[in-house]
Amino acid sequence: MKRVRDRASSAGMFVLAALCLAPNGVWSFNLYAEHPTVYRGPDGSYFGYSVDFYQASTDRNTVSVLVGAPRANTSQPGIVEAGAVYYCPWPGLPESCRQIPFDNSNNRMIKVNGTREPLEFKSHQWFGASVRTHKGNVVACAPLYRWRTVKRDGEKDPVGTCYVAVQNFSAYAEYSPCRTSDPDPEGQGFCQAGFSVDFTKDGRLVVGGPGSFYWQ
């Protein structure tokens, strides 16, 4: 028993020494449990459903918090509970969070038999259900975003969509890999892209779509 304990102790000392001698690439982080910062969002918005830390590429000494609220209302005309992502300076006051303007537009429209009808449906899309950051870039997704799969019949499916903010929120782009005109199961109609999302270490975007291809 003593020999096993000696080996375990030596292994622990080796790990500690390795950490102490590691290069300067190691980051430290503290959470102040005694004096926490509390943020508040709109009632019923599911504020805090997703959370990630954000560090601007131009200021490595400042850390903020991004908070998803997938049932929040926005300034988008005619859209109900589109969902939002809030930028919260840290440390900050409870009411210091502000919405990030990923998308301010209404539903896109198409003409069907001479009548303008929605091509997409952003109400209740749960934008902000997933949020991730990587070196000044941010991705946030709406897995319940619906797309008019069959244009003539008005069939709409939850394909999901994501928005990427780059260069410290200086530009925005939409990424919706599952939009399709094929309503069959082998299509992407129920993809729900953005149900989960992340960046790889080299900054590539990985998007989960649990309903894609026969709902596998």
N, C-alpha and C positions, 0 to 999 in steps of 0.2 A: 504493500500500500504506500509505504513511504517513497519508494522509487517512482510510482505513478504520480504522486503529488509533486515530487521534485521535477518530473518532466513537465507537468502542467504549469508549474510555477515558472520554469525556464521558458516555456513557450509563451506565456503571458508577458514575461520581461522582454522577449524578442519582439513581439508585436508592438509593445510600448516603445521600444528603442527604434523600431522601424518607423513608427509614426513621428517620433521626435526628430528623426534624421531625414524625414521626407522633404522634397523640394518645396519651394514657396508657392506651389500651385494649390495648396490645401486652403479651403475657405472655412472660416468659423462663423457660427451663428448663435445668437442668444434669444430666448423667449423670456419676456419679463412676466412671469406668472404672478408676482406680487402686485404689479401695477399694469394690468392689461389694457390695451387700447380696444375700445368697443366701437363698432360701426353699426349704424342702423340704416335700413332701407325701407322702401314703402311697404305698408302693411299688405299682406297677401301676395307679395311679389316672389316669394321663395328666395329672398335675399340670403346669400350664403350657400346656395345649393352647390356651387362650385367655387373654388378659391385657388389662387396661385400668387406667388410673389413676382414682382416685376422690377427689373433693374434696367434703366435706360442705358443704351450703349455709350451715350455721351457723358454719363455721370455714374461712375461705378461706386460712388460713396453713398448713394441714396437708393433706398429700397421702398417700393410702394406695394400695395395689395390690390389685386384685381378680384372682384367679387361678381359672380353670376347671379342673376335674378330672372329665371326663365318665365315668370308670369308678370313681369313688370310692364307697365304701359310706357309708350314712347311718344315722340312727336310725329311719328309716321301717320299721315292722314288716312283715315278709314280703317286702321289696323287696331285690333283689340288684343291686348296682352301679347305683344310680339316677343317680349323678353328683352333683357338688356344686360350689359356688363358695365360695372362701375369701377372707376379709378379712385382708389382711396389712399391718400398720402399717409405714410407711416413714420413716426407716430402722428396722429391727427385727432380731430374732434369727431364726435359721433355723427355729426351731420355734414362732414367735409367731403363725402364721396360725390362724384359726378358721373353721369352717363357718358360712355365713350361712343362717339357717333359712327359706329360701324356701317349703319345703313339708315338713311333718312327718307327713303323713297316709298311710294305706295306700291300696290301690286301692279306688275306689268299686265298689259291688256292685249287681247287679240280680237279680230273680227270674225264672228261665226254667223254666216247667213246675213251679213250686214249689221249685226249687233255686236257691240263691244262687250266682251266678257273677260273675266280674269284668266290669265295664263298661269298664275301662281297664287298661293294663299298663305299669307304671312301671319294671320291671326292665330294665336295659340300654337305657335311654332316651337316654343321653348328655346328661343335663342338665349344663350348663356348657360345651357345645361352642362356644357363642357368648356373649359378655358385652360389654355396652356401658354407658357411663354418660353422664349429662347433668344437670348442676346438682343434685346430690344424689339423683337418681333413677337406678335401675339396672334393666336388663333382662337376663335370662339365659334361654337356651332349651334345649329337649331335642328335637332334630329327629327322633329315633327313638321318641318316645312313641307308643304304639299305642292306638287307640280301637276299640271293638267296633262296627263299622259296621253289620252286620246282626245285630240283637239276638238273634233266634231261632236263627240258624245259628252264631253265635259267630265270625263272620269279623272279623278285627282287622287294621287298616291303620295304617301309620306316618304319622299326620296331623301329628304334632309339636305342641308346646305351649311357651309362654313364661310366665315369671313376672316381674312388675314390682314392684320395691320403691320406695316413694315416701317423701318426707320423711325422708331419712336412716334408712331401714330401720324406720320406725315402723309401716308398713302394707304388706301384700302383696296382689297381685291376680293371678289367672291370666288369660292371653289365649291362646286356641286357636282361630284363625279358620277352621280347616279341618275341624273335626268335622262329620260328615255321616252321613246314613243311606243315602246313594247310593253303592254300590260300583262303579258304572260309570266308565269312563275320564274322562268329562266331569265327574265329581264331583271331590271333593277328597281321595279316599281315600289317595293316596300323596303328599300335599302336602309332608310333611317341613318344616312351618313352623318357622322358627328356624334353618334351615341357615345363614342369615346374618341379621344384625339390626343396626339402627343407629337413632339419633335424628337428626332434622333440626335445623337451627339453632334453630327455634322450639319444639323439644321434642316434635314428632310422631314416632310410632313407625313404623318401616319394617321389615317382616318379609319375608324371602325364603322362598319355597316352591317349590323346583325341580321337584317332582312334581305340581304343580297343573295341572289342565285339559289332559288328554292328555299329561302329562309334558313339556310344552314348556319 
